[in-house]
Amino acid sequence: MSLRSFHLVFVTVCTLLCAFLVVWSFVLAPEPSAMATAFGVVGVIGLVLMPVYGFAFLKKASKLHL
């Protein structure tokens, strides 16, 4: 597995984990708390930024022929 492929898999897994964090904190949390809400907000930020980073990496990697 090349470094590019590993990087894309890692970004995908991180995005899925952020999605799980959002679902857990806003839907599945045993009791709503400030910490669960904070985890949800961090998950939403990660859910937005990880795909942006992945596309930027793909663009840069294709430009560098990696």
Sequence and secondary structure as in RCSB ss.txt:
>XXXX:A:sequence
MSLRSFHLVFVTVCTLLCAFLVVWSFVLAPEPSAMATAFGVVGVIGLVLMPVYGFAFLKKASKLHL
>XXXX:A:secstr
  HHHHHHHHHHHHHHHHHHHHHIIIII SS  HHHHHHHHHHHHHHHHHHHHHHHHHHHHHHTT 
